Amino acid sequence: MTKAKSKIEFERSSGNVFADLGLPDAEALQIKSGLVIEIVRTIRRLDLTQAEAGERMGSSQAKVAWLMRGDFNNLSEQKLMQCLNRLGYDIEIKVRTATSRMGKRRLAVA
């Protein structure tokens, strides 16, 4: 008995799901989502309640709840970086000459 092989079509990712979905400002969304992921990981690692996390980050419990659900549209990259600073992170911004005519932004978490 032979099994019929079905062809599954797929498209290789660009590495940025927001760009793959055709969303505007895909680079900014990818950076912001990476910052949010790190914030959520830290809140869980430190075993903070949403209220405690909000107090440390200078934000309300409601905004922390939004972050925990992945809703970060109303927060800037600057505010997210400030939240990470208040949770004990150093943030380093590195600027270098681009390899193409138009530069790119990316987040590298160590």
Phi and psi in degrees as a GROMACS rama.xvg file:
@    title "Ramachandran Plot"
@    xaxis  label "Phi"
@    yaxis  label "Psi"
@TYPE xy
-109.964  143.576  THR-2
-92.5008  138.044  LYS-3
-77.4755  128.767  ALA-4
-88.5728  125.634  LYS-5
-94.1541  142.1  SER-6
-87.0869  122.035  LYS-7
-102.935  120.696  ILE-8
-85.5923  140.329  GLU-9
-148.273  162.122  PHE-10
-122.998  130.314  GLU-11
-67.7285  136.629  ARG-12
-73.2505  150.139  SER-13
-78.7411  -11.5468  SER-14
99.5587  -6.90538  GLY-15
-130.512  104.825  ASN-16
-60.3942  -31.7756  VAL-17
-68.3057  -38.4542  PHE-18
-68.0294  -41.2505  ALA-19
-59.9968  -32.5107  ASP-20
-82.9461  -5.02123  LEU-21
76.312  23.8567  GLY-22
-79.3873  143  LEU-23
-68.4414  153.123  PRO-24
57.7365  41.1512  ASP-25
-60.6539  -38.9544  ALA-26
-63.1867  -44.4366  GLU-27
-63.7148  -40.8817  ALA-28
-64.5962  -38.6655  LEU-29
-65.6954  -42.5588  GLN-30
-64.3927  -47.6116  ILE-31
-61.7864  -40.6809  LYS-32
-65.8752  -36.8135  SER-33
-63.9474  -39.6473  GLY-34
-65.2784  -42.1133  LEU-35
-64.3114  -42.3534  VAL-36
-58.1283  -43.1038  ILE-37
-67.7409  -37.6074  GLU-38
-62.6947  -47.8707  ILE-39
-62.9923  -43.8371  VAL-40
-58.4447  -41.1024  ARG-41
-68.887  -42.929  THR-42
-58.1335  -43.6521  ILE-43
-68.6519  -42.3666  ARG-44
-62.086  -39.3633  ARG-45
-83.1323  -4.29487  LEU-46
56.1516  45.3059  ASP-47
-90.3388  144.462  LEU-48
-74.1938  166.108  THR-49
-61.871  -37.6233  GLN-50
-65.5802  -43.8509  ALA-51
-64.0865  -42.5411  GLU-52
-63.4771  -43.2967  ALA-53
-60.571  -41.8473  GLY-54
-62.0252  -45.1651  GLU-55
-65.8423  -35.7657  ARG-56
-89.2748  -4.59537  MET-57
72.8359  38.3029  GLY-58
-137.543  172.335  SER-59
-87.758  161.232  SER-60
-61.0251  -36.9328  GLN-61
-61.9729  -42.4051  ALA-62
-67.1969  -34.6786  LYS-63
-65.0134  -41.1002  VAL-64
-60.5776  -41.3805  ALA-65
-60.4821  -45.4686  TRP-66
-59.3685  -44.2419  LEU-67
-62.5305  -25.3619  MET-68
-92.3661  -0.555531  ARG-69
86.5987  13.4783  GLY-70
-95.3172  101.735  ASP-71
-127.878  15.3489  PHE-72
-60.548  -31.0574  ASN-73
-88.7316  5.56869  ASN-74
-116.86  138.854  LEU-75
-83.4837  163.257  SER-76
-58.15  -39.5054  GLU-77
-59.8441  -46.1347  GLN-78
-64.8936  -40.6017  LYS-79
-64.8555  -39.5188  LEU-80
-66.0039  -37.8068  MET-81
-62.6848  -39.8854  GLN-82
-61.4854  -43.5029  CYS-83
-63.7902  -40.1325  LEU-84
-57.0473  -44.6622  ASN-85
-71.7215  -16.2129  ARG-86
-93.8579  4.92335  LEU-87
100.852  20.6091  GLY-88
-104.276  142.281  TYR-89
-91.6142  144.257  ASP-90
-123.745  128.736  ILE-91
-118.61  128.298  GLU-92
-107.448  123.736  ILE-93
-111.955  129.303  LYS-94
-115.615  131.35  VAL-95
-146.094  163.546  ARG-96
-65.7766  134.881  THR-97
-75.2165  153.422  ALA-98
-84.7823  -14.0263  THR-99
-122.15  175.023  SER-100
-60.8875  -37.9595  ARG-101
-107.444  125.264  MET-102
-75.0853  169.924  GLY-103
-130.378  158.748  LYS-104
-112.468  143.748  ARG-105
-152.009  162.12  ARG-106
-114.447  127.272  LEU-107
-119.547  115.699  ALA-108
-100.998  127.789  VAL-109
